[in-house]
């Protein structure tokens, strides 16, 4: 799984505004475009930051998924 991408400064991509620190959804930047953004300092890969897009893929529509750990399930999810 790729690291979480974070927008640096204010940018527009595919008609969507990204503010400084916003997470860029998985799959929005790929290939050469991703390299361009990283090379120009417009985005940064943050491996230590978990992706909200992946954690809540049901709501965000992201194809990649990341599960909540046991502590997060106990603290934030409704019991089954």
C-alpha positions as CSV (number, residue, x, y, z in Angstrom):
1,X,0.0,0.0,0.0
2,X,1.3,3.4,-0.9
3,X,2.0,6.1,1.7
4,X,-0.6,8.7,2.4
5,X,-0.2,11.7,0.1
6,X,-0.5,15.2,1.6
7,X,-0.9,18.4,-0.4
8,X,1.7,21.1,0.3
9,X,0.3,24.6,-0.2
10,X,-3.0,25.4,-2.0
11,X,-3.6,23.6,-5.4
12,X,-6.4,22.5,-7.7
13,X,-6.4,19.0,-9.2
14,X,-9.2,17.6,-11.4
15,X,-11.5,20.4,-10.5
16,X,-11.0,19.9,-6.7
17,X,-9.4,22.4,-4.4
18,X,-6.7,21.1,-2.0
19,X,-5.6,23.2,0.9
20,X,-2.3,22.8,2.7
21,X,-2.3,19.6,4.7
22,X,-5.3,18.0,2.9
23,X,-5.0,14.3,2.1
24,X,-5.0,13.5,-1.6
25,X,-7.2,10.5,-2.2
26,X,-5.5,7.3,-3.3
27,X,-5.4,6.9,-7.1
28,X,-5.8,10.6,-7.9
29,X,-2.1,11.1,-8.5
30,X,-0.4,8.3,-10.4
31,X,2.6,7.7,-12.6
32,X,4.3,10.8,-14.1
33,X,1.8,13.2,-12.5
34,X,2.6,11.9,-9.0
35,X,6.4,12.2,-9.7
36,X,5.8,15.8,-11.0
37,X,3.9,16.8,-7.8
38,X,6.5,15.2,-5.6
39,X,9.5,16.7,-7.5
40,X,7.9,20.2,-7.3
41,X,7.1,19.9,-3.6
42,X,3.4,20.2,-4.2
43,X,2.7,16.9,-2.4
44,X,4.6,14.8,0.2
45,X,4.3,11.1,1.0
46,X,3.6,10.5,4.7
47,X,4.2,6.8,5.5
48,X,3.5,7.4,9.2
49,X,0.1,9.0,8.6
50,X,-2.9,6.6,8.1
51,X,-5.2,7.5,5.2
52,X,-8.7,8.6,6.2
53,X,-9.7,7.8,2.6
54,X,-8.7,4.2,3.1
55,X,-10.0,3.9,6.7
56,X,-13.5,5.1,5.6
57,X,-13.5,3.7,2.1
58,X,-17.2,3.0,2.3
59,X,-17.8,6.7,2.5
60,X,-14.9,8.1,0.5
61,X,-15.3,5.7,-2.5
62,X,-11.6,4.7,-2.3
63,X,-10.7,1.3,-3.8
64,X,-7.9,0.7,-1.3
65,X,-9.0,-0.2,2.2
66,X,-7.2,0.0,5.6
67,X,-8.8,-1.6,8.6
68,X,-9.2,0.0,12.0
69,X,-7.2,-1.7,14.7
70,X,-8.8,-3.3,17.8
71,X,-8.4,-0.2,20.0
72,X,-9.9,2.1,17.3
73,X,-12.9,-0.3,16.8
74,X,-13.5,-0.3,20.6
75,X,-13.2,3.5,20.9
76,X,-15.0,4.7,17.7
77,X,-17.2,1.9,16.3
78,X,-20.6,0.7,17.3
79,X,-20.7,-2.8,18.7
80,X,-22.1,-5.5,16.4
